[in-house]
C-alpha cells in the first residue's frame, strides 16, 4: 500500500464511528428504523387511497405521500429497495446525517401533504412518518442527566451565590 493510500485511509471518516457517536442506543436506533418503515407503509397506503379522487390537491398530496414512503424506505430500510442501484448509497448518506437533521427532514416531509390537503387520510397517513421525525428529534436532545449530577450542580450554584452575597455584604461593611 502506498503512502498516499495510507493517508487517504487515515483521513477518511469511519462510518461505524460516525453512527456510534450520535448518542443513540441500539434499541432506540432500531425503534426509529421500525417507525420509519411503518411510517413509509402508512404513507404509501394513505397516499394511494388519497389519489382515488377527482380533487387535484388530494391527488398532489397523495403523490407526495407516496414519494415520502419511497424516501422513508430508501433511508431507513434499503433492503426493501434492492432493485434500485443507488439505494445503499442513499442509505449510507442518510446514516451519516445527525439526528436533528433527520428529524427536520422527516417532519417537513410529513407536514407538506397535510398543508396541501387537510383530510383525515393525510393526517393519519403522515402521523407515523411525523412520529419518526419526532423520535429522531428526541434523540438529538441527548440523554437525560441523573439526579445526583443535577443536585451537585445546584449545590455548587448555591455556594457561589452565598459567596457572592457574603462578599457583597463584606464590601458594604468596609
C-alpha positions, 0 to 999 in steps of 0.5 A, spaced: 500 500 500 502 506 498 503 512 502 498 516 499 493 510 500 495 510 507 493 517 508 487 517 504 485 511 509 487 515 515 483 521 513 477 518 511 471 518 516 469 511 519 462 510 518 461 505 524 464 511 528 460 516 525 453 512 527 456 510 534 457 517 536 450 520 535 448 518 542 443 513 540 442 506 543 441 500 539 434 499 541 432 506 540 436 506 533 432 500 531 425 503 534 426 509 529 428 504 523 421 500 525 417 507 525 420 509 519 418 503 515 411 503 518 411 510 517 413 509 509 407 503 509 402 508 512 404 513 507 404 509 501 397 506 503 394 513 505 397 516 499 394 511 494 387 511 497 388 519 497 389 519 489 382 515 488 379 522 487 377 527 482 380 533 487 387 535 484 390 537 491 388 530 494 391 527 488 398 532 489 398 530 496 397 523 495 403 523 490 407 526 495 405 521 500 407 516 496 414 519 494 415 520 502 414 512 503 419 511 497 424 516 501 422 513 508 424 506 505 430 508 501 433 511 508 431 507 513 430 500 510 434 499 503 433 492 503 426 493 501 429 497 495 434 492 492 432 493 485 434 500 485 442 501 484 443 507 488 439 505 494 445 503 499 448 509 497 442 513 499 442 509 505 449 510 507 448 518 506 442 518 510 446 514 516 451 519 516 446 525 517 445 527 525 439 526 528 436 533 528 437 533 521 433 527 520 428 529 524 427 536 520 427 532 514 422 527 516 417 532 519 417 537 513 416 531 509 410 529 513 407 536 514 407 538 506 401 533 504 397 535 510 398 543 508 396 541 501 390 537 503 387 537 510 383 530 510 383 525 515 387 520 510 393 525 510 393 526 517 393 519 519 397 517 513 403 522 515 402 521 523 407 515 523 412 518 518 411 525 523 412 520 529 419 518 526 421 525 525 419 526 532 423 520 535 429 522 531 428 529 534 428 526 541 434 523 540 438 529 538 436 532 545 441 527 548 440 523 554 437 525 560 442 527 566 441 523 573 439 526 579 445 526 583 449 530 577 443 535 577 443 536 585 451 537 585 450 542 580 445 546 584 449 545 590 455 548 587 450 554 584 448 555 591 455 556 594 457 561 589 451 565 590 452 565 598 459 567 596 457 572 592 452 575 597 457 574 603 462 578 599 457 583 597 455 584 604 463 584 606 464 590 601 458 594 604 461 593 611 468 596 609 
